[in-house]
């Protein structure tokens, strides 16, 4: 029998070594954040569909179940993970048309639940964006939850700098309330989750989200979502086209907690 050359085994060995350990109830879960999808051409926020499918294969191979984002929110707000086991959630920001043409057929075939964070001002208006009909079709599948990314994806730091305090507060409220109402009206859904544009979060914005009727809100980076964490600043993990094999495995490996540190 011919032995395989050692160099051909290195990627497999790395993947095994980097596989995440079994999670306890306090470990939390990674929430993966994507934007655009393309069959062949990657970009700063564009992942190629073969790499995305390879990532899904990796999750399957390591018994990491993709669960609805709402179940992660329930665990964060409840302060305890509902059961042992390895789970992850998938989110996609903005509402680029490739979500329907490239991403949706994959999750439909694989039966993977996902959450889309949409800023509705672009829907059926911008050439790059989804249409309301496409969003409605995806929602009807039962696999796609559509939630808010504010009304037109502003940079809240810039808006605060150029507005009076009262005007800024009114602007923030409009962005949060109008997005929620528009999505609910067009799609007949409940919108109570929010992804912060550019990952900009502060105490005032978190309070505004709670007043506007959101149950939870999400950052764009920061590691794993943990039970008992701040519900209006839940971290996510941006995923790029470079996240392959060991690199992707590292994203899915939790940082050690204090009780895991050697003494």
The 8 nearest C-alpha neighbors of each residue, nearest first, counted from 0:
[[1, 2, 3, 4, 5, 7, 8, 6],
 [2, 0, 3, 4, 5, 7, 8, 6],
 [3, 1, 4, 0, 5, 7, 8, 6],
 [2, 4, 5, 1, 7, 8, 6, 0],
 [5, 3, 6, 7, 2, 8, 1, 9],
 [4, 6, 8, 7, 3, 9, 2, 10],
 [5, 7, 9, 8, 4, 10, 3, 11],
 [8, 6, 5, 4, 9, 3, 10, 11],
 [9, 7, 5, 11, 6, 10, 12, 4],
 [8, 10, 12, 6, 11, 7, 13, 5],
 [11, 9, 13, 12, 8, 14, 7, 244],
 [12, 10, 14, 8, 9, 13, 15, 7],
 [13, 11, 9, 15, 14, 10, 16, 8],
 [14, 12, 16, 10, 15, 11, 17, 245],
 [13, 15, 11, 17, 245, 12, 16, 244],
 [16, 14, 12, 18, 17, 13, 11, 10],
 [17, 15, 13, 14, 18, 12, 19, 11],
 [16, 18, 14, 15, 248, 13, 19, 249],
 [19, 17, 15, 16, 14, 248, 20, 61],
 [20, 18, 252, 17, 251, 21, 253, 248],
 [19, 21, 22, 18, 252, 253, 85, 17],
 [22, 20, 84, 85, 19, 23, 83, 26],
 [23, 21, 26, 84, 85, 20, 83, 24],
 [22, 24, 26, 25, 83, 21, 84, 27],
 [23, 25, 80, 83, 26, 82, 79, 22],
 [24, 26, 23, 27, 80, 226, 79, 225],
 [27, 25, 23, 22, 24, 225, 28, 253],
 [28, 26, 225, 224, 25, 226, 223, 80],
 [27, 29, 224, 87, 223, 86, 30, 225],
 [28, 30, 223, 87, 224, 31, 251, 88],
 [31, 29, 88, 235, 87, 89, 236, 28],
 [30, 32, 236, 89, 235, 90, 237, 88],
 [31, 33, 237, 90, 91, 236, 238, 235],
 [34, 32, 91, 238, 90, 92, 237, 35],
 [33, 35, 92, 91, 44, 45, 93, 32],
 [36, 34, 45, 97, 44, 95, 46, 33],
 [37, 35, 46, 45, 97, 47, 48, 101],
 [36, 38, 47, 39, 40, 48, 46, 101],
 [39, 37, 48, 47, 40, 49, 36, 101],
 [38, 40, 47, 37, 41, 48, 49, 46],
 [39, 41, 37, 47, 38, 42, 45, 46],
 [42, 40, 45, 46, 47, 240, 39, 37],
 [41, 43, 45, 44, 40, 46, 240, 239],
 [44, 42, 45, 41, 239, 46, 240, 35],
 [43, 45, 42, 34, 35, 239, 46, 33],
 [46, 44, 35, 42, 41, 36, 43, 34],
 [45, 47, 240, 36, 41, 239, 35, 37],
 [48, 46, 37, 38, 50, 41, 39, 36],
 [47, 49, 51, 38, 50, 37, 36, 52],
 [50, 48, 52, 51, 47, 53, 38, 39],
 [49, 51, 53, 48, 52, 47, 54, 240],
 [52, 50, 48, 54, 53, 49, 47, 55],
 [53, 51, 55, 49, 54, 50, 48, 56],
 [52, 54, 50, 56, 51, 55, 49, 57],
 [53, 55, 57, 51, 52, 56, 50, 58],
 [54, 56, 52, 58, 57, 53, 59, 51],
 [57, 55, 53, 59, 54, 58, 60, 52],
 [56, 58, 54, 60, 55, 59, 53, 61],
 [59, 57, 63, 55, 61, 56, 60, 62],
 [58, 60, 56, 62, 57, 61, 63, 55],
 [61, 59, 57, 58, 62, 56, 63, 55],
 [60, 62, 58, 59, 63, 57, 18, 19],
 [63, 61, 59, 60, 64, 58, 85, 86],
 [64, 62, 85, 58, 86, 61, 59, 65],
 [63, 65, 86, 66, 62, 87, 85, 58],
 [64, 66, 87, 88, 86, 63, 111, 112],
 [65, 67, 88, 64, 87, 112, 68, 86],
 [68, 66, 69, 112, 70, 88, 113, 65],
 [67, 69, 71, 70, 88, 66, 72, 114],
 [68, 70, 72, 71, 67, 73, 66, 74],
 [69, 71, 73, 72, 68, 67, 74, 66],
 [70, 72, 74, 68, 69, 73, 75, 67],
 [73, 71, 69, 75, 74, 70, 76, 68],
 [74, 72, 70, 76, 71, 75, 77, 69],
 [73, 75, 77, 80, 71, 72, 76, 79],
 [76, 74, 226, 72, 227, 78, 77, 73],
 [75, 77, 73, 74, 78, 227, 72, 230],
 [78, 76, 74, 75, 79, 73, 227, 226],
 [77, 79, 227, 226, 75, 76, 74, 80],
 [80, 78, 226, 74, 77, 81, 25, 24],
 [79, 81, 24, 74, 82, 25, 226, 27],
 [80, 82, 79, 74, 24, 83, 73, 70],
 [83, 81, 80, 24, 84, 23, 79, 85],
 [84, 82, 24, 23, 22, 85, 81, 80],
 [85, 83, 22, 21, 82, 86, 23, 63],
 [84, 86, 63, 22, 64, 21, 62, 83],
 [85, 87, 64, 63, 65, 28, 66, 84],
 [86, 88, 65, 29, 28, 30, 66, 64],
 [87, 89, 30, 65, 66, 68, 31, 67],
 [90, 88, 31, 113, 30, 32, 114, 87],
 [89, 91, 114, 32, 115, 113, 31, 33],
 [92, 90, 33, 115, 34, 32, 116, 114],
 [91, 93, 116, 34, 115, 94, 117, 33],
 [92, 94, 117, 118, 116, 95, 34, 148],
 [95, 93, 117, 128, 129, 92, 96, 98],
 [94, 96, 128, 97, 129, 98, 127, 93],
 [95, 97, 129, 128, 98, 99, 127, 94],
 [98, 96, 100, 101, 99, 95, 36, 35],
 [97, 99, 102, 96, 95, 101, 100, 103],
 [98, 100, 103, 97, 96, 101, 102, 133],
 [99, 101, 97, 98, 102, 96, 103, 104],
 [102, 100, 97, 98, 99, 103, 36, 104],
 [103, 101, 98, 105, 104, 99, 100, 36],
 [102, 104, 99, 106, 105, 98, 107, 101],
 [105, 103, 107, 106, 102, 108, 101, 100],
 [106, 104, 108, 103, 107, 102, 109, 101],
 [105, 107, 111, 109, 103, 110, 108, 104],
 [108, 106, 110, 104, 105, 109, 103, 111],
 [109, 107, 105, 106, 110, 104, 111, 103],
 [108, 110, 106, 107, 111, 105, 104, 55],
 [111, 109, 107, 106, 108, 112, 142, 105],
 [110, 112, 106, 109, 113, 142, 65, 107],
 [113, 111, 142, 67, 143, 66, 110, 65],
 [114, 112, 89, 143, 90, 67, 142, 144],
 [113, 115, 144, 90, 143, 145, 91, 89],
 [116, 114, 145, 91, 90, 92, 146, 117],
 [117, 115, 92, 146, 148, 147, 93, 145],
 [118, 116, 93, 148, 147, 94, 119, 115],
 [117, 119, 148, 150, 151, 149, 120, 93],
 [120, 118, 122, 121, 150, 117, 178, 151],
 [119, 121, 151, 122, 150, 118, 124, 178],
 [122, 120, 124, 125, 119, 128, 123, 118],
 [121, 123, 119, 130, 124, 129, 128, 120],
 [124, 122, 130, 131, 129, 125, 121, 128],
 [125, 123, 121, 122, 126, 128, 120, 130],
 [126, 124, 121, 128, 127, 123, 122, 129],
 [125, 127, 128, 124, 123, 129, 96, 121],
 [128, 126, 125, 95, 96, 129, 121, 97],
 [129, 127, 95, 96, 125, 126, 122, 94],
 [128, 130, 96, 122, 94, 95, 123, 133],
 [131, 129, 123, 122, 133, 132, 134, 128],
 [130, 132, 134, 133, 135, 123, 122, 129],
 [131, 133, 135, 130, 134, 136, 129, 123],
 [134, 132, 136, 130, 135, 131, 137, 129],
 [133, 135, 131, 137, 136, 132, 138, 130],
 [134, 136, 138, 132, 133, 137, 186, 131],
 [137, 135, 133, 139, 134, 138, 132, 140],
 [136, 138, 134, 140, 139, 135, 143, 133],
 [137, 139, 143, 135, 140, 136, 141, 144],
 [140, 138, 136, 141, 137, 135, 143, 142],
 [141, 139, 137, 142, 138, 136, 143, 107],
 [140, 142, 139, 143, 138, 137, 144, 112],
 [141, 143, 112, 140, 113, 111, 144, 138],
 [144, 142, 138, 113, 114, 137, 141, 112],
 [143, 145, 114, 115, 138, 113, 146, 142],
 [146, 144, 115, 114, 116, 143, 117, 147],
 [145, 147, 116, 190, 192, 115, 117, 193],
 [146, 148, 193, 116, 117, 149, 179, 178],
 [147, 149, 118, 117, 194, 116, 193, 195],
 [150, 148, 174, 175, 178, 118, 147, 152],
 [149, 151, 178, 118, 174, 119, 120, 152],
 [150, 152, 118, 120, 149, 153, 119, 174],
 [153, 151, 196, 149, 150, 118, 148, 154],
 [154, 152, 155, 151, 196, 158, 149, 150],
 [153, 155, 156, 157, 158, 196, 152, 197],
 [154, 156, 158, 157, 153, 159, 199, 171],
 [157, 155, 159, 158, 154, 160, 199, 153],
 [158, 156, 160, 155, 159, 154, 161, 153],
 [157, 159, 155, 161, 160, 156, 162, 154],
 [158, 160, 156, 157, 162, 161, 167, 155],
 [161, 159, 157, 158, 162, 156, 163, 155],
 [162, 160, 158, 159, 157, 163, 167, 156],
 [163, 161, 167, 159, 166, 160, 158, 164],
 [162, 164, 166, 165, 167, 161, 159, 160],
 [165, 163, 167, 166, 168, 162, 159, 169],
 [166, 164, 168, 167, 163, 169, 162, 170],
 [167, 165, 163, 169, 164, 168, 162, 170],
 [166, 168, 170, 164, 169, 165, 162, 159],
 [169, 167, 171, 165, 170, 166, 172, 164],
 [170, 168, 166, 172, 167, 171, 173, 165],
 [169, 171, 167, 173, 168, 172, 166, 174],
 [172, 170, 174, 168, 173, 169, 167, 175],
 [171, 173, 169, 175, 170, 174, 176, 168],
 [174, 172, 170, 176, 171, 177, 175, 169],
 [175, 173, 150, 149, 171, 172, 177, 176],
 [174, 176, 149, 172, 173, 178, 177, 171],
 [177, 175, 179, 173, 178, 174, 211, 172],
 [178, 176, 180, 179, 173, 174, 175, 181],
 [179, 177, 150, 181, 149, 180, 176, 175],
 [178, 180, 176, 177, 182, 181, 190, 147],
 [179, 181, 177, 183, 178, 182, 184, 176],
 [182, 180, 184, 178, 183, 179, 177, 185],
 [183, 181, 185, 184, 179, 180, 186, 178],
 [182, 184, 188, 187, 180, 186, 181, 185],
 [183, 185, 181, 182, 187, 186, 180, 188],
 [186, 184, 182, 183, 187, 181, 131, 135],
 [187, 185, 183, 188, 184, 182, 135, 134],
 [186, 188, 183, 184, 185, 189, 182, 135],
 [189, 187, 183, 186, 190, 182, 184, 145],
 [188, 190, 183, 191, 187, 146, 182, 179],
 [189, 191, 146, 179, 192, 183, 188, 147],
 [190, 192, 213, 214, 212, 189, 193, 215],
 [193, 191, 215, 213, 216, 146, 214, 190],
 [194, 192, 216, 147, 148, 217, 146, 195],
 [195, 193, 217, 148, 216, 116, 196, 218],
 [194, 196, 198, 218, 199, 217, 148, 197],
 [197, 195, 198, 152, 199, 194, 148, 153],
 [198, 196, 199, 195, 219, 154, 218, 152],
 [197, 199, 219, 218, 195, 196, 200, 220],
 [200, 198, 197, 195, 196, 155, 201, 218],
 [201, 199, 204, 198, 195, 205, 232, 202],
 [200, 202, 204, 203, 205, 199, 232, 206],
 [201, 203, 205, 204, 206, 200, 207, 231],
 [204, 202, 206, 205, 201, 207, 200, 208],
 [205, 203, 207, 201, 206, 202, 208, 200],
 [204, 206, 202, 208, 207, 203, 231, 201],
 [205, 207, 203, 209, 204, 208, 202, 210],
 [208, 206, 204, 210, 205, 209, 211, 203],
 [209, 207, 211, 205, 206, 210, 213, 204],
 [208, 210, 206, 213, 212, 207, 211, 205],
 [211, 209, 207, 212, 208, 206, 213, 172],
 [212, 210, 208, 209, 176, 213, 207, 175],
 [213, 211, 209, 210, 191, 214, 208, 176],
 [214, 212, 191, 209, 208, 192, 215, 211],
 [213, 215, 191, 192, 212, 209, 216, 230],
 [216, 214, 231, 230, 192, 213, 193, 217],
 [217, 215, 231, 193, 194, 232, 192, 233],
 [218, 216, 233, 194, 232, 234, 195, 193],
 [217, 219, 198, 234, 232, 220, 233, 195],
 [220, 218, 198, 235, 234, 237, 236, 217],
 [221, 219, 235, 236, 234, 218, 222, 237],
 [220, 222, 234, 235, 236, 223, 219, 218],
 [223, 221, 234, 236, 235, 220, 224, 29],
 [222, 224, 29, 28, 234, 225, 27, 235],
 [225, 223, 28, 27, 234, 233, 29, 222],
 [224, 226, 27, 228, 75, 223, 227, 26],
 [227, 225, 75, 78, 79, 228, 74, 27],
 [226, 228, 78, 75, 76, 225, 77, 229],
 [227, 229, 225, 226, 75, 230, 233, 224],
 [228, 230, 232, 231, 233, 227, 75, 76],
 [231, 229, 215, 232, 233, 228, 76, 216],
 [232, 230, 216, 215, 205, 229, 233, 217],
 [231, 233, 217, 229, 218, 230, 216, 234],
 [232, 234, 217, 218, 230, 224, 231, 229],
 [235, 233, 221, 218, 220, 224, 222, 217],
 [234, 236, 30, 220, 219, 31, 218, 222],
 [235, 237, 31, 220, 32, 222, 30, 238],
 [238, 236, 32, 31, 220, 33, 219, 235],
 [239, 237, 32, 33, 236, 242, 31, 240],
 [240, 238, 241, 242, 46, 44, 237, 45],
 [239, 241, 46, 242, 41, 47, 50, 45],
 [240, 242, 239, 243, 246, 238, 247, 46],
 [243, 241, 247, 246, 240, 239, 238, 244],
 [242, 244, 247, 246, 241, 245, 54, 50],
 [243, 245, 247, 246, 14, 248, 242, 10],
 [246, 244, 248, 14, 247, 13, 249, 243],
 [247, 245, 242, 249, 243, 248, 244, 250],
 [246, 248, 242, 243, 250, 249, 244, 245],
 [249, 247, 245, 251, 250, 246, 17, 244],
 [248, 250, 252, 246, 251, 247, 245, 17],
 [251, 249, 247, 248, 252, 246, 236, 253],
 [250, 252, 248, 249, 253, 19, 29, 247],
 [251, 253, 19, 249, 250, 248, 254, 18],
 [254, 252, 255, 251, 223, 19, 26, 250],
 [253, 255, 256, 252, 222, 223, 26, 259],
 [256, 254, 259, 253, 260, 257, 258, 252],
 [255, 257, 259, 258, 254, 260, 26, 253],
 [258, 256, 260, 259, 255, 261, 254, 262],
 [257, 259, 256, 260, 255, 261, 262, 25],
 [260, 258, 256, 257, 255, 261, 262, 254],
 [261, 259, 257, 258, 262, 255, 256, 254],
 [262, 260, 259, 258, 257, 255, 256, 254],
 [261, 260, 259, 258, 257, 256, 255, 254]]
